[in-house]
Amino acid sequence: MILVTGATGRVGRDVVSGLHALGCQVVGMARNPATAHSVLPGFAHRIANYDDPEALQQAFTGIDKLVFIASDGDANSVARHHAKIIKAAAATSVPHIIFTSIIDCDASSPFYFAPVYRESERWLLGSAIDCTILRCGLYSDFIVENWVKPAEITGEMILPTGAGRVAPISRKDLAAAIAAVAAGPRRANKAFIITGQHALSFAEIASLYETINARPMRYRPCSNEDYRRLIAPQLQAPWPQAFCSLGTAIAEGRWQSASQDFKNITSRGPESFGEFLIRTKCR
Ligand SMILES: NC(=O)c1ccc[n+]([C@@H]2O[C@H](COP(=O)([O-])OP(=O)(O)OC[C@H]3O[C@@H](n4cnc5c(N)ncnc54)[C@H](OP(=O)(O)O)[C@@H]3O)[C@@H](O)[C@H]2O)c1
């Protein structure tokens, strides 16, 4: 029995259906019964909030593998959620956890979320539980939602990412990789890098968008201060800090890894960023 946290989320729901398609017994964990019914129709689910240790322990009882999809929000809440999930998994003797980390969790990284992912990996490796860590690159969906779409009006993507490159992976492909790892043999204390196959500059990303949509788009690098001024009126804390520090980390080359692990895990190549733009019609 495999339990998936964040199962009503965009990655989690595809992991649940992917595991089902692979013939696994799967149960989705959700915090809200109504959301579970509407997002996971026909799938078994268990209800628990990450802030409720007792409910987490009940949800994890009898589980053979836990697909632990990272939480989101401010870094303190994410750390609290992750600590409670790992503690509940240890208390219920879950044999194996598959955790979605990020490729940028080095101690020297300026990225706002780097410390919480680094700590979470440390807690997992220090627990008695076998764990497999999937260090994920930037989602193609994230780039389009947060950086490409908002730039459509002006045709100018203004970011503090310098000459940095990224190898985007779609949420759908990430879910396929997670399901394949969770359905496969236990890979104790092993880490995979889940990214696209090619690292793109932001000028290349803008150019792909321009070609596929026949709409003007160009990339203009800016300073971190200018970017913060641009986004601060539209975003609540911690997002201006998270986005600015992500830009700096990208400019420093911390998100440019392009790994073959996705292909090795799934026996197919990941969707390219251009293919993602066509499939989603840039939504
Ligand atoms: N690499 C990247 O580019 C990138 C970008 C963005 C996010 N991420 C990470 O990837 C993760 C998955 O992405 P996603 O798009 O699937 O996120 P998502 O659609 O926002 O889904 C988040 C899931 O977490 C659940 N959740 C949130 N707080 C909870 C709580 N206190 N207790 C129980 N469940 C809770 C949500 O439940 P509800 O449905 O009830 O809200 C939902 O199922 C994110 O959480 C974040 O850590 C990575």
The ligand as an ORCA input file, in Angstrom:
! r2SCAN-3c Opt
* xyz 0 1
  N      10.216     22.872     -8.392
  C       9.308     23.814     -8.602
  O       9.357     24.552     -9.627
  C       8.189     24.007     -7.636
  C       7.294     25.055     -7.827
  C       6.240     25.194     -6.947
  C       6.075     24.295     -5.901
  N       6.974     23.288     -5.737
  C       6.809     22.268     -4.663
  O       6.122     21.168     -5.236
  C       5.047     20.765     -4.357
  C       3.930     20.138     -5.169
  O       3.492     21.056     -6.146
  P       1.973     21.142     -6.560
  O       1.914     22.029     -7.749
  O       1.343     19.786     -6.629
  O       1.351     21.931     -5.292
  P      -0.175     22.217     -5.011
  O      -1.001     21.985     -6.241
  O      -0.239     23.566     -4.378
  O      -0.588     21.104     -3.946
  C      -0.224     21.194     -2.603
  C      -0.864     20.027     -1.859
  O      -0.492     20.105     -0.478
  C      -1.676     20.002      0.317
  N      -1.479     20.697      1.588
  C      -1.077     21.971      1.764
  N      -1.038     22.252      3.087
  C      -1.448     21.124      3.742
  C      -1.623     20.790      5.110
  N      -1.387     21.684      6.094
  N      -2.018     19.535      5.411
  C      -2.255     18.624      4.438
  N      -2.129     18.890      3.115
  C      -1.727     20.127      2.786
  C      -2.735     20.661     -0.540
  O      -4.031     20.331     -0.069
  P      -5.342     21.181     -0.546
  O      -5.718     20.626     -1.891
  O      -6.346     20.906      0.510
  O      -4.930     22.630     -0.620
  C      -2.395     20.049     -1.890
  O      -2.851     18.725     -1.974
  C       4.669     22.064     -3.649
  O       4.029     21.782     -2.434
  C       6.027     22.718     -3.451
  O       6.678     22.189     -2.326
  C       8.011     23.127     -6.576
*
